[in-house]
Amino acid sequence: MTTGFRRTVAVLFTLCAAICGFAAGAWLGARFLVPPGSGLAGPAIVLGYGVVGAVAALIVGIVAAWRLKGRAFHLAAWPVIALGIVLGGSVSYAVFKAGEERDAYLAGQRASLPVFELSLAVTGTGPATLPFTRFDYDGDTHEFGVRDTAGVACGGSLSPTSEEKLTLLVALRQVEELLAREDEPCGDAAQASLRLDFTIREHKPPDTTGAVAITEACLARHDALSGAVASIETVYGQLRPNCR
């Protein structure tokens, strides 16, 4: 065995030993060492035992790779390398499948969100940083429409399972809570620079509707309103490249 090849095998041996140690430590921790009732702390505890096992196995692997020679090194290295590759591949596949299942679950949750419509329009001068004068979204068609500050109109489609849809709905829910506390949170509509109108078609009637004329002072005073405007602006920024 050449020196270079032995070094390569030694590196693989120590890395795979660490993988095996992590698996063994995590298994022992989960099986025997995590206290009952640990709740959400349980996975972190298991991870900690896995790290301890990985460090211990890495040290043992380094010492073994340095001390063992000839046939003894081969007998120790290749089984550990094979087991480490199998365990590493199994863990990677499990993580990949868990990610797929999580994404599918989140997509299903987003698809089941209630249908909603919203319109945010500039009625006065509007905030200086706002990049559009009107933004509309129709949950029935999943279509959005925008008119920018230069008067150019464009639109596009929003995926029923998109993160943008969730962002908009969360923002409207916050405004809904504000309107439940205050019928007219902004007072004099004559001074309004923005108008927000929305309808959320609840799974059980009645539907939720809201309309608020937003003044600059009101925008600064109510986080729900400033957050809604900021969320719509963020979504517009994300959708703008696909606006046609």
N, C-alpha and C positions, 0 to 999 in steps of 0.2 A: 504494500500500500504506500503510495507516494505521500509525502508530507502534506502537500496541498489537499489531497483527497481526504486524508485523516482529519485535517482541520475542519473541512466542510462537514464530515460526518459528526465530528465532536460538537460543532455548533448546532446542527440539527438535533443531536442527542440532548444537549442541554435545554434547547427550546421546547422539544417535545416532553422532556422530563417536567418542565415547568407547567405545560398544559395538563399532563397527567396529575401533577400535584394539585393544580387548581381544581380539577374535577374531583379528585379524592377529598380535598379539604371541603369543598362545597357540599359533597354528598354526606360526609360525616357530620358537618355542621347542621345540615337540614335534617338528618336522621336522628341525631342524638344530642346536639348542643344548643339548638334554638329553644328558649324557654316557651312553654305554652302561653298563649295569649299575647304574643309579641306583636301581632297585628301587622301594620304597615312596616314596622321595623324589621320584621322577619327576613325579607329578601336582602336587606342591607347587612344583616348579621351573617347570613349565608355567604354573601359576597366577601365579607371580611375574612371568614374562615377559608374561602377559596384562595384569596390573596396570600394568606399565611401559608397555605399548602403549596402554592406556586413558588413562593420565595424559598421555602425549605427545600423543595424538590430541585429548584434551580441551583442552589448551593451544593446539594448532593451531586447533581449532574456535573457541575464544574469540577468538583473534586474527583469524581469517578473518571471523567474524561482525561484528567491530568495524570491520575495514578495508574489506571488500567492500561495494559499493553497487549498487543497481539490478539490472540484468540479470545482472551477474557474481555477485551474491549468490544469485540464484535458481538459476543454473546450477550453483553449488557446493552449495547447501543441499538442494534437493529430491532429487537422486540419493542423497546421504548419508542423508537422512531415510528414504527408501524402503529402502535397504540395511540401515540400522540396525533398522528395524521388522522386516524379514525375518529378520535374524540374531537379534534379541532373541526373536522368536516361535519360531524354530527351537530356540534354546537352552532356552527355557522348556518347549517340548514335549518335548525330549530329557530334561530334568531330571524332568519329570512322568512320562514313561514309565519312566525308570530307577527312580523311586520306586515305581511300580506293580510293576515286576519284582522289586524288592527285597522289597516287602511280600509278594508272592506266593511268593517263595522262602522267606522266613522262616515264612510260614504253612504251607508244605509241610514244612519242617523240624520245626516244632512238632507237626504232625499225625502225623509219623513217630516221635515220641518213644515210648518204651516205656510201656505201660499200668502204672499204679501205684495203690496204695491207701495211705491213711495215716489214722491216728487219733491225736489229741493230746488227752489227758484230764487234768483236774485230779484228783489222788488225795489231796492234802492241802489245805493252805491255798492253795497256788499263788502265783505272783507277783502282787503287789498290782495291777500295771498290766494284767494280762491281762483282756480284756473278755468272755471266754467261759469256760465250764467244760468244753466238749468241742467239738472240730472234727473232722469226718470227711469224707473224699473218696474216691469210688469211681470209678476210671478206666474201668471197663466202661460205666457209665451216665453218666459225667461229672457226677454229682450230688454236691453237698456238703450237709452238714447241720451245724447249729450249735446249741448250747444256751448262751444267754448267762447272765450272772451272776445274773439275776433268775429263772432257770429257764425262760425262754421259748425254745421250739425253733422254728427256721425252717430253710429250705433253698432250694436253687435249682440251676441248671445252670451248668456251666463249659464254655465253648467249647473244643473239642478243639485249636484253634489259638491259644488265648489266652496272653497274657504271664503270667497268674497260674499257669497250668499249668507253664510253664517255671520260674517262681520256686520253686514247690513241689518240683519234681524236682531242681533244683540244690541246694536245701537238704537233701534226702534223700541226695543223693550225698555231700555233705560229712559227714553223719552216718555213712554207709556206710564212708567212709575212716577215721573215728574208730573205729568198731567193728572194723575190720580190724586196727587197731593194738592196741586194748584190748578184751578180751571184756566186762569190766564196768567201764566208765569212771567209774561213779558209786558203786560199792561197795554200801553197805547200802541195799537197796530199802525197808526199813521207814521210812526217813526221807524217802522220795521225796515230792515235791509234784506232780510231773507224770509221765505215762507216754506215751511215743511208740512206736507200733507202725507198721510199714510193710512193704509188699511191692512190689518192682519186678519186673515180668515182662519179663525180658531177651529180646532178639530170639533169643538162643541160650541154651538152658538151661545151668546151673540158674538159677532166679530168685533174686533178692536179697531177703532178709528181715532185719528188724532189730526189736529190742524193747529199750527202755532205760527204766529207772525213773530219773527225773532229780531229783536233790536240788538245793536252792538253791546249795550250795557247788559242786556239779558244774556247774551252769548258769553260774556265774561263772568257773569254771576252764576250760571248754572252749568255744572260739568256735564250733565246729560245732553244738553243742547250743543255745547262746544264739542263734546265727544262724538255726537252724531254727525255733525258737519265734518269733523276731522276724519271719521270713518268713511264717509261717502267720498271725501277727497282722496283718501288712501286707495279705496276701491277703484276710483276713476284712474288713478295713476297706474294701477295694476292692469286695468282693462284697456287703457289708451292705445297700447301697441296693436291691439286687435280691432280697434274702432274703424269702421268702414263707412 
